[in-house]
């Protein structure tokens, strides 16, 4: 991840923007306080707190890393180590609709790559990238644990099962 | 053999996730019974049932519980492994999304038996967002009825459950990886020993059980160990969920007594091969299980019989491949998975899985070299048994078995620079590379 690509918010020559401090809005703060009551150590609250942060801001920015580290008494390096280890924490902004196509074996033999290629082509976007209007991000993901209803496309938090190219088109029409 | 409805008894009922439906079906009776027994008696009962863990390794559950030391200096923890990520496996999701109270009741009993401290966790993979919301709602209902919280049913036993969501890492299904993740770290497995039963999460003795395993516990308490043993064969007991996916007409989760015949399952219950094509290979226990050839599938699906056939039952994720599938491409896809999911901690796995993927990819693209089939075997030899956790061994399962059983197909790729003529292209080889 630590490449010098211009879109990489974590490129080594960039620093968190101190002029844009982040803080949980009151509703999220309440949820965070509840999380603290459910684990015996502050560090154990890191994963749920990052999920919460991603729910609020859509991705985990370098500023968020600093903020979450401050909340839980963890160094930014520790927090970023966790953010970059787990797939689901977005290290750059994603589109309004995060289209995650499972292409693992059971989905592949049910033509998942056709859906994936079709999405990239139709939305005119490279794999893993976001459309220019910021609406869609298309990524290939590993097994989503829904092989019996393959192929599966996860849109944000929702599973769409038994998909094919025409169903995908119909779904895109709904995702405005 | 006829399908049964024991673990799946509730899932077709309307509103099956609600606590009232669960109680109407006889739910939460087992905790009344269990809380009147001594914890050791509950453990003994599960031992007597000869249940083996449903997560993959098939370790006897009662024995696992009995390894927890009494009077340990730190509190004991119960963790439910709901990080169902093995390609081909999708059974735990059914329990969590359709019958969450069965799992919750099982956890209460397990927590009581091992002397768990008042908090425990269901570690559910992050992608199962819906499952997590169903569980959260079910936990609220159980708390409201007094099945969770302080002094459950007047027994003096305090117990509560929190849903801890993962964030997309297969390795967190490994029990020490899961423990690390619950503690808020990267999910990198620990060196064993010490085993989790001695030092696990937050430094205390820890029992990690699979969802399906815990879901069996209330049934054993209600109906007894002998009833449980009446399903299956000795040492391979109980009802079992089988997940069938890939090139079959009716994929899905099927429940049978442990030991349904694999051939019968595919042809009689799953409607046979899609499009009446020819069966080519079966992966019987999730992505890491060695492949079986069509003439090897006349065997009962239990831990011992599948192991004897040179594979493993694992999580009972059965992936069926027909003759349209290029074996090299299929194994490449699985290797790509393992390379992606390797935690990066130990060298044989981190480097080896990536090399397996690269070599398989070049064979598939028609750039394979003469020695490549043997190269795959020798690389596998340098991963297997030499990695820190079981992921390395998992990664070589499909590679070794496919090179041994489909050597001609590998050689065809290398000689003719193309797949077998009857196979179908399931992915474009000229697809652009992902931008991340």
Interface residues (C-beta under 8 A of the other chain):
Chain A: X1 X38 X39 X40 X41 X43 X44 X45 X46 X47 X48 X50 X51 X72 X81 X82 X85 X86 X87 X88 X89 X103 X104 X105 X106 X108 X109 X110 X111 X113 X117 X120 X126 X127 X128 X129 X139 X140 X141 X142 X143 X144 X145 X146 X147 X148 X149 X150 X154 X157 X158 X159
Chain B: X84 X85 X86 X87 X88 X89 X90 X93 X119 X125 X126 X127 X128 X129 X130 X162 X164 X165 X166 X167 X168 X169 X170 X181 X182 X183 X184 X185 X186 X187 X202 X243 X244 X245 X246 X247 X251 X252 X253 X283 X287 X317 X319 X321 X322 X324 X325 X330 X333 X334 X337 X340 X341 X343 X426 X427 X428 X431 X432 X433 X434 X435 X436
